[in-house]
Structure formats: structure tokens, C-alpha cells
Amino acid sequence: MALAESIAFALFAIVTVGSAAGVVLVRDVWHSALLLGVSLISVAVFYVMNQAAFVATMQILVYVGGVLILITFAVMLTREDESVIEVTP
């Protein structure tokens, strides 16, 4: 059983580090927000692996449910409309 837990930990560690690096390296704000969500959910998986289900639930509810939705609304409301073409005389 310890081998399966080690493999699961390594897999989620790679996902966490990869998505956290993607948050910083990706130029599109929308994709960066989605990668932040992946990173936060994989951190919640680490809490579940350590038998801290309440902390994992709060991680998902507060960070993924609250902060990430707030970032998503901010991105959608502040993004410029590329379909509008300005014509200057």
C-alpha cells in the first residue's frame, strides 16, 4: 500500500508543480486562472492523503469556490472586446 501512496503523491506533486509553473509562465490570464484552479485542487488532494478532510473541504470551498470564481469574473468583466474594430478618421 505504501508504494501506491508514493506513486499517487509523486503524480500529484508533478501536477501541482507543473500547474503552478504554468500559472506564472502562461501569457493568457484565463488559462492562468484555470491552471491556478488545478493547482489548488491538487493541494486539496494532498490534504485528503494526510487524512485532513475538513481542511481539504475548506480548501476547495474557499479557494477554488471563492477566490477562483472571483478571478474568473474579474477576467470576464475587464477583458476588452476584440470583435469591435475602432475606426479613427
PDB file as gemmi writes it, atoms N, CA and C in Angstrom:
CRYST1    1.000    1.000    1.000  90.00  90.00  90.00 P 1                      
ATOM      1  N   MET A   1       0.818  -1.198   0.000  1.00  0.00           N  
ATOM      2  CA  MET A   1       0.000   0.000   0.000  1.00  0.00           C  
ATOM      3  C   MET A   1       0.857   1.256   0.000  1.00  0.00           C  
ATOM      4  N   ALA A   2       2.025   1.188   0.583  1.00  0.00           N  
ATOM      5  CA  ALA A   2       2.900   2.356   0.635  1.00  0.00           C  
ATOM      6  C   ALA A   2       3.399   2.732  -0.758  1.00  0.00           C  
ATOM      7  N   LEU A   3       3.577   1.739  -1.625  1.00  0.00           N  
ATOM      8  CA  LEU A   3       4.027   2.025  -2.983  1.00  0.00           C  
ATOM      9  C   LEU A   3       2.960   2.795  -3.757  1.00  0.00           C  
ATOM     10  N   ALA A   4       1.705   2.411  -3.601  1.00  0.00           N  
ATOM     11  CA  ALA A   4       0.615   3.111  -4.282  1.00  0.00           C  
ATOM     12  C   ALA A   4       0.488   4.546  -3.780  1.00  0.00           C  
ATOM     13  N   GLU A   5       0.657   4.759  -2.480  1.00  0.00           N  
ATOM     14  CA  GLU A   5       0.595   6.109  -1.932  1.00  0.00           C  
ATOM     15  C   GLU A   5       1.757   6.960  -2.425  1.00  0.00           C  
ATOM     16  N   SER A   6       2.923   6.363  -2.540  1.00  0.00           N  
ATOM     17  CA  SER A   6       4.085   7.102  -3.045  1.00  0.00           C  
ATOM     18  C   SER A   6       3.905   7.482  -4.510  1.00  0.00           C  
ATOM     19  N   ILE A   7       3.345   6.585  -5.293  1.00  0.00           N  
ATOM     20  CA  ILE A   7       3.099   6.877  -6.708  1.00  0.00           C  
ATOM     21  C   ILE A   7       2.043   7.979  -6.835  1.00  0.00           C  
ATOM     22  N   ALA A   8       0.983   7.905  -6.033  1.00  0.00           N  
ATOM     23  CA  ALA A   8      -0.056   8.939  -6.065  1.00  0.00           C  
ATOM     24  C   ALA A   8       0.510  10.286  -5.632  1.00  0.00           C  
ATOM     25  N   PHE A   9       1.338  10.288  -4.606  1.00  0.00           N  
ATOM     26  CA  PHE A   9       1.960  11.535  -4.150  1.00  0.00           C  
ATOM     27  C   PHE A   9       2.852  12.127  -5.237  1.00  0.00           C  
ATOM     28  N   ALA A  10       3.652  11.284  -5.874  1.00  0.00           N  
ATOM     29  CA  ALA A  10       4.539  11.770  -6.932  1.00  0.00           C  
ATOM     30  C   ALA A  10       3.742  12.315  -8.109  1.00  0.00           C  
ATOM     31  N   LEU A  11       2.670  11.640  -8.465  1.00  0.00           N  
ATOM     32  CA  LEU A  11       1.836  12.097  -9.573  1.00  0.00           C  
ATOM     33  C   LEU A  11       1.221  13.456  -9.276  1.00  0.00           C  
ATOM     34  N   PHE A  12       0.630  13.611  -8.093  1.00  0.00           N  
ATOM     35  CA  PHE A  12       0.018  14.891  -7.751  1.00  0.00           C  
ATOM     36  C   PHE A  12       1.052  15.969  -7.488  1.00  0.00           C  
ATOM     37  N   ALA A  13       2.252  15.599  -7.064  1.00  0.00           N  
ATOM     38  CA  ALA A  13       3.319  16.590  -6.910  1.00  0.00           C  
ATOM     39  C   ALA A  13       3.722  17.151  -8.267  1.00  0.00           C  
ATOM     40  N   ILE A  14       3.802  16.282  -9.266  1.00  0.00           N  
ATOM     41  CA  ILE A  14       4.131  16.744 -10.616  1.00  0.00           C  
ATOM     42  C   ILE A  14       3.022  17.641 -11.158  1.00  0.00           C  
ATOM     43  N   VAL A  15       1.775  17.264 -10.923  1.00  0.00           N  
ATOM     44  CA  VAL A  15       0.646  18.076 -11.381  1.00  0.00           C  
ATOM     45  C   VAL A  15       0.648  19.437 -10.681  1.00  0.00           C  
ATOM     46  N   THR A  16       0.915  19.443  -9.380  1.00  0.00           N  
ATOM     47  CA  THR A  16       0.914  20.688  -8.623  1.00  0.00           C  
ATOM     48  C   THR A  16       2.017  21.623  -9.084  1.00  0.00           C  
ATOM     49  N   VAL A  17       3.220  21.112  -9.199  1.00  0.00           N  
ATOM     50  CA  VAL A  17       4.353  21.957  -9.604  1.00  0.00           C  
ATOM     51  C   VAL A  17       4.191  22.406 -11.064  1.00  0.00           C  
ATOM     52  N   GLY A  18       3.725  21.520 -11.924  1.00  0.00           N  
ATOM     53  CA  GLY A  18       3.528  21.882 -13.322  1.00  0.00           C  
ATOM     54  C   GLY A  18       2.469  22.955 -13.505  1.00  0.00           C  
ATOM     55  N   SER A  19       1.349  22.812 -12.804  1.00  0.00           N  
ATOM     56  CA  SER A  19       0.298  23.820 -12.945  1.00  0.00           C  
ATOM     57  C   SER A  19       0.674  25.133 -12.266  1.00  0.00           C  
ATOM     58  N   ALA A  20       1.425  25.076 -11.168  1.00  0.00           N  
ATOM     59  CA  ALA A  20       1.886  26.314 -10.527  1.00  0.00           C  
ATOM     60  C   ALA A  20       2.885  27.046 -11.419  1.00  0.00           C  
ATOM     61  N   ALA A  21       3.736  26.300 -12.099  1.00  0.00           N  
ATOM     62  CA  ALA A  21       4.653  26.937 -13.051  1.00  0.00           C  
ATOM     63  C   ALA A  21       3.884  27.501 -14.238  1.00  0.00           C  
ATOM     64  N   GLY A  22       2.834  26.819 -14.655  1.00  0.00           N  
ATOM     65  CA  GLY A  22       2.015  27.306 -15.750  1.00  0.00           C  
ATOM     66  C   GLY A  22       1.282  28.593 -15.412  1.00  0.00           C  
ATOM     67  N   VAL A  23       0.904  28.765 -14.134  1.00  0.00           N  
ATOM     68  CA  VAL A  23       0.246  30.000 -13.713  1.00  0.00           C  
ATOM     69  C   VAL A  23       1.155  31.193 -13.982  1.00  0.00           C  
ATOM     70  N   VAL A  24       2.438  31.019 -13.741  1.00  0.00           N  
ATOM     71  CA  VAL A  24       3.385  32.121 -13.903  1.00  0.00           C  
ATOM     72  C   VAL A  24       3.806  32.291 -15.364  1.00  0.00           C  
ATOM     73  N   LEU A  25       3.940  31.199 -16.090  1.00  0.00           N  
ATOM     74  CA  LEU A  25       4.521  31.252 -17.429  1.00  0.00           C  
ATOM     75  C   LEU A  25       3.525  31.496 -18.557  1.00  0.00           C  
ATOM     76  N   VAL A  26       2.254  31.183 -18.344  1.00  0.00           N  
ATOM     77  CA  VAL A  26       1.256  31.338 -19.402  1.00  0.00           C  
ATOM     78  C   VAL A  26       0.905  32.816 -19.546  1.00  0.00           C  
ATOM     79  N   ARG A  27       0.808  33.286 -20.784  1.00  0.00           N  
ATOM     80  CA  ARG A  27       0.540  34.702 -21.024  1.00  0.00           C  
ATOM     81  C   ARG A  27      -0.955  35.047 -20.954  1.00  0.00           C  
ATOM     82  N   ASP A  28      -1.825  34.093 -21.238  1.00  0.00           N  
ATOM     83  CA  ASP A  28      -3.256  34.348 -21.214  1.00  0.00           C  
ATOM     84  C   ASP A  28      -3.768  34.279 -19.774  1.00  0.00           C  
ATOM     85  N   VAL A  29      -4.502  35.311 -19.355  1.00  0.00           N  
ATOM     86  CA  VAL A  29      -4.981  35.379 -17.978  1.00  0.00           C  
ATOM     87  C   VAL A  29      -6.008  34.289 -17.698  1.00  0.00           C  
ATOM     88  N   TRP A  30      -6.837  33.985 -18.663  1.00  0.00           N  
ATOM     89  CA  TRP A  30      -7.863  32.957 -18.488  1.00  0.00           C  
ATOM     90  C   TRP A  30      -7.238  31.588 -18.243  1.00  0.00           C  
ATOM     91  N   HIS A  31      -6.237  31.226 -19.051  1.00  0.00           N  
ATOM     92  CA  HIS A  31      -5.566  29.943 -18.857  1.00  0.00           C  
ATOM     93  C   HIS A  31      -4.784  29.926 -17.544  1.00  0.00           C  
ATOM     94  N   SER A  32      -4.257  31.058 -17.160  1.00  0.00           N  
ATOM     95  CA  SER A  32      -3.560  31.138 -15.877  1.00  0.00           C  
ATOM     96  C   SER A  32      -4.517  30.883 -14.713  1.00  0.00           C  
ATOM     97  N   ALA A  33      -5.732  31.418 -14.792  1.00  0.00           N  
ATOM     98  CA  ALA A  33      -6.727  31.184 -13.747  1.00  0.00           C  
ATOM     99  C   ALA A  33      -7.143  29.715 -13.693  1.00  0.00           C  
ATOM    100  N   LEU A  34      -7.277  29.091 -14.855  1.00  0.00           N  
ATOM    101  CA  LEU A  34      -7.626  27.666 -14.869  1.00  0.00           C  
ATOM    102  C   LEU A  34      -6.505  26.815 -14.283  1.00  0.00           C  
ATOM    103  N   LEU A  35      -5.269  27.152 -14.591  1.00  0.00           N  
ATOM    104  CA  LEU A  35      -4.146  26.413 -14.016  1.00  0.00           C  
ATOM    105  C   LEU A  35      -4.042  26.639 -12.511  1.00  0.00           C  
ATOM    106  N   LEU A  36      -4.419  27.828 -12.041  1.00  0.00           N  
ATOM    107  CA  LEU A  36      -4.458  28.072 -10.603  1.00  0.00           C  
ATOM    108  C   LEU A  36      -5.484  27.161  -9.941  1.00  0.00           C  
ATOM    109  N   GLY A  37      -6.625  26.956 -10.600  1.00  0.00           N  
ATOM    110  CA  GLY A  37      -7.630  26.038 -10.064  1.00  0.00           C  
ATOM    111  C   GLY A  37      -7.125  24.614  -9.985  1.00  0.00           C  
ATOM    112  N   VAL A  38      -6.407  24.175 -10.997  1.00  0.00           N  
ATOM    113  CA  VAL A  38      -5.817  22.823 -10.970  1.00  0.00           C  
ATOM    114  C   VAL A  38      -4.825  22.700  -9.834  1.00  0.00           C  
ATOM    115  N   SER A  39      -4.025  23.726  -9.646  1.00  0.00           N  
ATOM    116  CA  SER A  39      -3.034  23.704  -8.570  1.00  0.00           C  
ATOM    117  C   SER A  39      -3.697  23.660  -7.192  1.00  0.00           C  
ATOM    118  N   LEU A  40      -4.739  24.445  -7.000  1.00  0.00           N  
ATOM    119  CA  LEU A  40      -5.425  24.465  -5.704  1.00  0.00           C  
ATOM    120  C   LEU A  40      -6.159  23.151  -5.430  1.00  0.00           C  
ATOM    121  N   ILE A  41      -6.738  22.558  -6.444  1.00  0.00           N  
ATOM    122  CA  ILE A  41      -7.411  21.269  -6.244  1.00  0.00           C  
ATOM    123  C   ILE A  41      -6.405  20.176  -5.932  1.00  0.00           C  
ATOM    124  N   SER A  42      -5.242  20.203  -6.570  1.00  0.00           N  
ATOM    125  CA  SER A  42      -4.246  19.172  -6.274  1.00  0.00           C  
ATOM    126  C   SER A  42      -3.652  19.352  -4.875  1.00  0.00           C  
ATOM    127  N   VAL A  43      -3.617  20.577  -4.373  1.00  0.00           N  
ATOM    128  CA  VAL A  43      -3.211  20.783  -2.978  1.00  0.00           C  
ATOM    129  C   VAL A  43      -4.261  20.190  -2.045  1.00  0.00           C  
ATOM    130  N   ALA A  44      -5.536  20.306  -2.407  1.00  0.00           N  
ATOM    131  CA  ALA A  44      -6.597  19.692  -1.600  1.00  0.00           C  
ATOM    132  C   ALA A  44      -6.461  18.175  -1.583  1.00  0.00           C  
ATOM    133  N   VAL A  45      -5.975  17.589  -2.666  1.00  0.00           N  
ATOM    134  CA  VAL A  45      -5.740  16.144  -2.703  1.00  0.00           C  
ATOM    135  C   VAL A  45      -4.653  15.762  -1.697  1.00  0.00           C  
ATOM    136  N   PHE A  46      -3.635  16.605  -1.547  1.00  0.00           N  
ATOM    137  CA  PHE A  46      -2.607  16.333  -0.542  1.00  0.00           C  
ATOM    138  C   PHE A  46      -3.191  16.321   0.863  1.00  0.00           C  
ATOM    139  N   TYR A  47      -4.141  17.223   1.123  1.00  0.00           N  
ATOM    140  CA  TYR A  47      -4.795  17.223   2.433  1.00  0.00           C  
ATOM    141  C   TYR A  47      -5.585  15.935   2.654  1.00  0.00           C  
ATOM    142  N   VAL A  48      -6.254  15.478   1.621  1.00  0.00           N  
ATOM    143  CA  VAL A  48      -7.018  14.225   1.737  1.00  0.00           C  
ATOM    144  C   VAL A  48      -6.068  13.058   1.991  1.00  0.00           C  
ATOM    145  N   MET A  49      -4.914  13.072   1.343  1.00  0.00           N  
ATOM    146  CA  MET A  49      -3.941  12.000   1.552  1.00  0.00           C  
ATOM    147  C   MET A  49      -3.405  11.985   2.982  1.00  0.00           C  
ATOM    148  N   ASN A  50      -3.446  13.139   3.650  1.00  0.00           N  
ATOM    149  CA  ASN A  50      -2.992  13.215   5.043  1.00  0.00           C  
ATOM    150  C   ASN A  50      -4.136  13.121   6.044  1.00  0.00           C  
ATOM    151  N   GLN A  51      -5.284  12.615   5.606  1.00  0.00           N  
ATOM    152  CA  GLN A  51      -6.478  12.440   6.423  1.00  0.00           C  
ATOM    153  C   GLN A  51      -6.949  13.752   7.063  1.00  0.00           C  
ATOM    154  N   ALA A  52      -6.846  14.843   6.336  1.00  0.00           N  
ATOM    155  CA  ALA A  52      -7.348  16.132   6.795  1.00  0.00           C  
ATOM    156  C   ALA A  52      -8.487  16.547   5.866  1.00  0.00           C  
ATOM    157  N   ALA A  53      -9.589  15.836   5.970  1.00  0.00           N  
ATOM    158  CA  ALA A  53     -10.714  16.044   5.049  1.00  0.00           C  
ATOM    159  C   ALA A  53     -11.356  17.404   5.238  1.00  0.00           C  
ATOM    160  N   PHE A  54     -11.425  17.887   6.479  1.00  0.00           N  
ATOM    161  CA  PHE A  54     -12.030  19.195   6.717  1.00  0.00           C  
ATOM    162  C   PHE A  54     -11.211  20.307   6.066  1.00  0.00           C  
ATOM    163  N   VAL A  55      -9.895  20.233   6.192  1.00  0.00           N  
ATOM    164  CA  VAL A  55      -9.029  21.252   5.588  1.00  0.00           C  
ATOM    165  C   VAL A  55      -9.115  21.177   4.061  1.00  0.00           C  
ATOM    166  N   ALA A  56      -9.215  19.971   3.522  1.00  0.00           N  
ATOM    167  CA  ALA A  56      -9.372  19.818   2.075  1.00  0.00           C  
ATOM    168  C   ALA A  56     -10.695  20.404   1.608  1.00  0.00           C  
ATOM    169  N   THR A  57     -11.747  20.200   2.369  1.00  0.00           N  
ATOM    170  CA  THR A  57     -13.050  20.765   2.020  1.00  0.00           C  
ATOM    171  C   THR A  57     -13.010  22.286   2.063  1.00  0.00           C  
ATOM    172  N   MET A  58     -12.374  22.847   3.082  1.00  0.00           N  
ATOM    173  CA  MET A  58     -12.251  24.295   3.165  1.00  0.00           C  
ATOM    174  C   MET A  58     -11.370  24.841   2.037  1.00  0.00           C  
ATOM    175  N   GLN A  59     -10.363  24.095   1.663  1.00  0.00           N  
ATOM    176  CA  GLN A  59      -9.510  24.494   0.531  1.00  0.00           C  
ATOM    177  C   GLN A  59     -10.336  24.617  -0.743  1.00  0.00           C  
ATOM    178  N   ILE A  60     -11.173  23.645  -0.977  1.00  0.00           N  
ATOM    179  CA  ILE A  60     -11.982  23.662  -2.194  1.00  0.00           C  
ATOM    180  C   ILE A  60     -13.071  24.729  -2.112  1.00  0.00           C  
ATOM    181  N   LEU A  61     -13.749  24.829  -0.978  1.00  0.00           N  
ATOM    182  CA  LEU A  61     -14.832  25.799  -0.861  1.00  0.00           C  
ATOM    183  C   LEU A  61     -14.336  27.233  -0.891  1.00  0.00           C  
ATOM    184  N   VAL A  62     -13.292  27.526  -0.131  1.00  0.00           N  
ATOM    185  CA  VAL A  62     -12.836  28.907  -0.013  1.00  0.00           C  
ATOM    186  C   VAL A  62     -12.006  29.322  -1.212  1.00  0.00           C  
ATOM    187  N   TYR A  63     -10.975  28.556  -1.525  1.00  0.00           N  
ATOM    188  CA  TYR A  63     -10.064  28.994  -2.570  1.00  0.00           C  
ATOM    189  C   TYR A  63     -10.615  28.730  -3.962  1.00  0.00           C  
ATOM    190  N   VAL A  64     -10.982  27.497  -4.231  1.00  0.00           N  
ATOM    191  CA  VAL A  64     -11.465  27.179  -5.569  1.00  0.00           C  
ATOM    192  C   VAL A  64     -12.849  27.783  -5.780  1.00  0.00           C  
ATOM    193  N   GLY A  65     -13.708  27.669  -4.805  1.00  0.00           N  
ATOM    194  CA  GLY A  65     -15.062  28.172  -4.957  1.00  0.00           C  
ATOM    195  C   GLY A  65     -15.176  29.671  -4.854  1.00  0.00           C  
ATOM    196  N   GLY A  66     -14.350  30.293  -4.052  1.00  0.00           N  
ATOM    197  CA  GLY A  66     -14.456  31.728  -3.840  1.00  0.00           C  
ATOM    198  C   GLY A  66     -13.465  32.542  -4.634  1.00  0.00           C  
ATOM    199  N   VAL A  67     -12.214  32.340  -4.371  1.00  0.00           N  
ATOM    200  CA  VAL A  67     -11.174  33.159  -4.976  1.00  0.00           C  
ATOM    201  C   VAL A  67     -11.098  32.937  -6.476  1.00  0.00           C  
ATOM    202  N   LEU A  68     -11.145  31.704  -6.914  1.00  0.00           N  
ATOM    203  CA  LEU A  68     -11.032  31.427  -8.348  1.00  0.00           C  
ATOM    204  C   LEU A  68     -12.247  31.946  -9.120  1.00  0.00           C  
ATOM    205  N   ILE A  69     -13.434  31.859  -8.547  1.00  0.00           N  
ATOM    206  CA  ILE A  69     -14.612  32.413  -9.198  1.00  0.00           C  
ATOM    207  C   ILE A  69     -14.513  33.931  -9.258  1.00  0.00           C  
ATOM    208  N   LEU A  70     -13.984  34.555  -8.220  1.00  0.00           N  
ATOM    209  CA  LEU A  70     -13.784  36.000  -8.231  1.00  0.00           C  
ATOM    210  C   LEU A  70     -12.795  36.410  -9.318  1.00  0.00           C  
ATOM    211  N   ILE A  71     -11.711  35.661  -9.465  1.00  0.00           N  
ATOM    212  CA  ILE A  71     -10.743  35.937 -10.523  1.00  0.00           C  
ATOM    213  C   ILE A  71     -11.384  35.745 -11.892  1.00  0.00           C  
ATOM    214  N   THR A  72     -12.187  34.712 -12.044  1.00  0.00           N  
ATOM    215  CA  THR A  72     -12.857  34.460 -13.314  1.00  0.00           C  
ATOM    216  C   THR A  72     -13.795  35.605 -13.678  1.00  0.00           C  
ATOM    217  N   PHE A  73     -14.582  36.088 -12.727  1.00  0.00           N  
ATOM    218  CA  PHE A  73     -15.467  37.215 -13.012  1.00  0.00           C  
ATOM    219  C   PHE A  73     -14.668  38.471 -13.331  1.00  0.00           C  
ATOM    220  N   ALA A  74     -13.576  38.698 -12.634  1.00  0.00           N  
ATOM    221  CA  ALA A  74     -12.747  39.875 -12.915  1.00  0.00           C  
ATOM    222  C   ALA A  74     -12.165  39.812 -14.319  1.00  0.00           C  
ATOM    223  N   VAL A  75     -11.732  38.642 -14.737  1.00  0.00           N  
ATOM    224  CA  VAL A  75     -11.179  38.488 -16.084  1.00  0.00           C  
ATOM    225  C   VAL A  75     -12.261  38.715 -17.124  1.00  0.00           C  
ATOM    226  N   MET A  76     -13.449  38.165 -16.894  1.00  0.00           N  
ATOM    227  CA  MET A  76     -14.521  38.314 -17.874  1.00  0.00           C  
ATOM    228  C   MET A  76     -15.019  39.750 -17.958  1.00  0.00           C  
ATOM    229  N   LEU A  77     -15.038  40.470 -16.845  1.00  0.00           N  
ATOM    230  CA  LEU A  77     -15.564  41.823 -16.853  1.00  0.00           C  
ATOM    231  C   LEU A  77     -14.556  42.857 -17.346  1.00  0.00           C  
ATOM    232  N   THR A  78     -13.270  42.587 -17.221  1.00  0.00           N  
ATOM    233  CA  THR A  78     -12.270  43.578 -17.611  1.00  0.00           C  
ATOM    234  C   THR A  78     -11.639  43.291 -18.961  1.00  0.00           C  
ATOM    235  N   ARG A  79     -11.975  42.197 -19.583  1.00  0.00           N  
ATOM    236  CA  ARG A  79     -11.390  41.852 -20.878  1.00  0.00           C  
ATOM    237  C   ARG A  79     -11.975  42.733 -21.976  1.00  0.00           C  
ATOM    238  N   GLU A  80     -11.104  43.189 -22.875  1.00  0.00           N  
ATOM    239  CA  GLU A  80     -11.566  44.007 -23.992  1.00  0.00           C  
ATOM    240  C   GLU A  80     -12.212  43.132 -25.048  1.00  0.00           C  
ATOM    241  N   ASP A  81     -13.143  43.713 -25.759  1.00  0.00           N  
ATOM    242  CA  ASP A  81     -13.827  43.003 -26.830  1.00  0.00           C  
ATOM    243  C   ASP A  81     -13.018  43.164 -28.110  1.00  0.00           C  
ATOM    244  N   GLU A  82     -12.438  42.069 -28.591  1.00  0.00           N  
ATOM    245  CA  GLU A  82     -11.603  42.126 -29.787  1.00  0.00           C  
ATOM    246  C   GLU A  82     -12.426  42.223 -31.064  1.00  0.00           C  
ATOM    247  N   SER A  83     -13.725  41.932 -30.976  1.00  0.00           N  
ATOM    248  CA  SER A  83     -14.546  41.953 -32.179  1.00  0.00           C  
ATOM    249  C   SER A  83     -14.907  43.376 -32.612  1.00  0.00           C  
ATOM    250  N   VAL A  84     -14.786  44.334 -31.709  1.00  0.00           N  
ATOM    251  CA  VAL A  84     -15.089  45.720 -32.039  1.00  0.00           C  
ATOM    252  C   VAL A  84     -13.856  46.336 -32.680  1.00  0.00           C  
ATOM    253  N   ILE A  85     -14.029  46.851 -33.875  1.00  0.00           N  
ATOM    254  CA  ILE A  85     -12.928  47.470 -34.604  1.00  0.00           C  
ATOM    255  C   ILE A  85     -13.112  48.981 -34.549  1.00  0.00           C  
ATOM    256  N   GLU A  86     -12.127  49.663 -34.000  1.00  0.00           N  
ATOM    257  CA  GLU A  86     -12.200  51.112 -33.922  1.00  0.00           C  
ATOM    258  C   GLU A  86     -11.720  51.714 -35.226  1.00  0.00           C  
ATOM    259  N   VAL A  87     -12.501  52.626 -35.742  1.00  0.00           N  
ATOM    260  CA  VAL A  87     -12.135  53.323 -36.968  1.00  0.00           C  
ATOM    261  C   VAL A  87     -11.913  54.784 -36.604  1.00  0.00           C  
ATOM    262  N   THR A  88     -10.690  55.242 -36.783  1.00  0.00           N  
ATOM    263  CA  THR A  88     -10.396  56.646 -36.492  1.00  0.00           C  
ATOM    264  C   THR A  88     -10.301  57.414 -37.802  1.00  0.00           C  
ATOM    265  N   PRO A  89     -10.992  58.567 -37.879  1.00  0.00           N  
ATOM    266  CA  PRO A  89     -10.977  59.329 -39.141  1.00  0.00           C  
ATOM    267  C   PRO A  89      -9.672  60.084 -39.341  1.00  0.00           C  
TER     268      PRO A  89                                                      
END                                                                             
